[in-house]
């Protein structure tokens, strides 16, 4: 029987593309859902996100019981979790876009505007860029070095550097991935990263943290 992969639908994700990419990567049991009971029973959880931190955080909390169900299944139950783009940023303690907004707080840190240290550097950071692993990348080669597609104006700054699994360079280092136990988040878009992204999703579907 195929594992149930809950792709969380809270009105703030590139759901169709992520769903197709997960299925192409071998996710036969992908279920797009906003139902806390489905999330609570899922084998794996994927949280996408497109737009502002504030809008995404508010959208997630607007669905009764959803945040609690995610926390119960992931933080207590140990289900593998993947956050994508703003879905990864929501792991932080807070975001400062359009005022301070609380995140999930699963990986303490702050989501801040990318600082332009060089006039030639454009914000948003958009397009293909390198993903370079840190010594803290999760075991099992879940995240591999390569090139991925990024599109973001804000970046995650974890309080503990050991949570940083990968970096990229855009006028200075930016966090490309975070990880803590069974929780991983990627700033780039696997669903837009062609072979590199599908390979990552395939490894996530087999990941046993």
C-alpha positions in Angstrom: 0.0 0.0 0.0 1.4 3.4 -1.0 2.4 5.8 1.8 0.1 8.8 2.2 2.0 12.0 1.4 -0.1 15.0 2.7 0.5 18.0 0.5 -0.9 20.8 2.6 -3.4 23.0 0.8 -3.8 26.3 2.7 -4.3 28.6 -0.3 -0.7 29.7 -0.5 1.2 27.1 -2.6 2.1 26.2 -6.1 0.0 23.0 -5.4 -0.6 21.7 -8.9 3.1 21.8 -9.9 4.3 20.4 -6.6 1.7 17.6 -6.8 2.8 16.7 -10.3 6.4 16.7 -9.3 5.9 14.5 -6.3 3.9 12.0 -8.4 6.6 12.1 -11.1 9.2 11.4 -8.3 7.3 8.3 -7.3 4.7 9.6 -4.8 1.8 7.3 -5.6 -0.1 8.3 -2.5 0.0 12.1 -2.7 -3.1 13.7 -1.2 -3.8 17.4 -1.5 -5.5 18.3 1.7 -6.5 20.9 4.3 -8.1 18.3 6.6 -6.3 18.1 10.0 -7.3 14.4 10.3 -5.7 13.5 7.0 -2.5 15.4 8.0 -2.5 13.7 11.4 -2.6 10.3 9.8 -0.2 11.0 6.9 3.1 9.1 6.5 4.9 12.2 5.2 4.0 15.9 5.0 4.9 18.5 2.4 4.2 22.2 3.0 4.5 24.4 -0.1 4.4 28.2 0.0 4.3 31.1 -2.5 3.9 34.8 -1.6 4.5 36.7 1.6 5.4 35.2 4.9 2.6 37.1 6.6 -0.1 35.9 4.1 1.1 32.3 4.2 1.3 32.2 8.1 -2.2 33.7 8.3 -3.6 31.3 5.7 -2.2 28.3 7.6 -3.6 29.4 10.9 -7.0 30.2 9.3 -7.7 26.5 9.0 -8.9 25.2 12.4 -6.7 22.5 13.8 -4.2 22.4 10.9 -1.1 23.7 12.7 -1.8 21.5 15.7 -2.2 18.4 13.4 1.1 19.2 11.7 2.9 19.6 15.0 1.4 16.4 16.4 2.3 14.3 13.3 5.8 15.8 12.7 7.1 17.0 16.1 5.6 14.2 18.2 4.9 11.5 15.7 8.2 11.9 13.8 6.8 11.9 10.3 9.2 13.2 7.6 8.4 16.9 6.7 9.5 19.0 3.7 8.9 22.7 3.5 9.3 24.4 0.2 10.1 28.1 -0.3 7.8 30.0 2.0 6.8 26.6 3.4 10.4 26.4 4.5 10.5 29.9 5.9 7.4 29.2 8.0 9.6 26.9 10.1 11.2 30.0 11.5 10.2 31.8 14.8 9.1 34.9 12.9 9.1 36.8 9.6 9.5 40.6 9.3 7.7 41.1 6.0 4.7 43.6 6.4 5.4 43.7 10.2 6.4 40.9 12.5 4.5 37.6 12.1 5.0 34.5 14.1 6.1 31.4 12.3 5.8 27.8 13.4 9.0 28.1 15.5 10.2 24.5 14.7 13.6 25.9 13.7 14.3 29.1 15.7 15.3 32.0 13.5 14.1 35.0 11.5 13.1 35.5 7.9 14.5 38.8 6.7 14.7 40.8 3.4 17.8 40.0 1.3 20.2 42.9 1.8 21.7 44.4 -1.4 25.4 44.8 -0.7 26.1 45.3 -4.4 24.0 47.4 -6.8 24.5 44.6 -9.4 22.7 42.2 -7.1 19.0 42.0 -7.9 16.2 41.3 -5.4 14.2 39.1 -5.7 16.9 36.4 -6.1 15.5 34.7 -9.2 16.8 31.9 -11.4 19.2 29.0 -11.2 21.9 29.0 -8.5 24.2 26.5 -6.8 23.2 24.5 -3.8 26.3 23.9 -1.6 26.1 21.5 1.3 27.2 22.4 4.8 28.6 19.8 7.3 25.2 19.8 8.9 23.3 18.4 5.9 21.0 15.5 6.9 22.4 12.0 6.7 21.4 9.8 3.8 22.2 12.3 1.0 18.7 13.7 1.2 20.1 17.0 -0.2 22.8 16.9 -2.7 25.0 19.6 -4.2 23.8 20.9 -7.6 21.8 23.7 -9.2 18.3 24.6 -8.3 15.7 27.2 -9.2 15.2 30.1 -6.7 12.6 32.8 -6.5 12.5 34.8 -3.2 13.1 38.3 -1.7 13.4 37.2 1.9 15.7 34.6 3.4 15.8 32.4 6.5 18.5 33.2 9.2 18.5 30.4 11.7 19.6 31.2 15.3 21.7 28.0 15.3 24.1 27.5 12.4 23.8 23.7 12.8 20.3 24.0 11.3 21.8 25.1 8.0 21.9 22.2 5.6 22.9 24.0 2.4 23.9 27.5 1.2 23.7 29.4 -2.0 25.5 32.6 -3.1 23.7 35.8 -4.2 25.9 38.7 -3.4 26.8 36.8 -0.2 25.7 33.6 1.4 21.9 32.8 1.7 20.5 29.7 3.3 19.3 27.2 0.7 18.1 24.5 3.0 17.6 23.9 6.7 17.2 20.6 8.6 16.6 19.4 12.1 15.8 15.7 12.7 12.8 14.7 10.6 12.2 18.3 9.4 13.8 19.7 6.3 13.1 22.8 4.3 14.4 24.1 1.0 14.4 27.7 -0.2 14.5 26.7 -3.8 11.6 25.2 -5.8 12.2 21.4 -6.4 9.1 21.4 -8.7 10.9 24.0 -11.0 14.4 22.5 -10.7 14.0 19.8 -13.3 16.1 16.6 -12.8 17.8 18.0 -9.6 14.4 18.8 -8.0 12.8 15.5 -8.9 15.7 13.6 -7.6 15.4 15.5 -4.3 11.7 14.7 -4.0 12.4 11.1 -4.8 14.9 10.9 -2.0 12.5 12.6 0.4 9.8 10.0 -0.4 12.3 7.3 0.7 13.9 9.3 3.6 13.9 7.6 7.0 15.3 10.2 9.4 
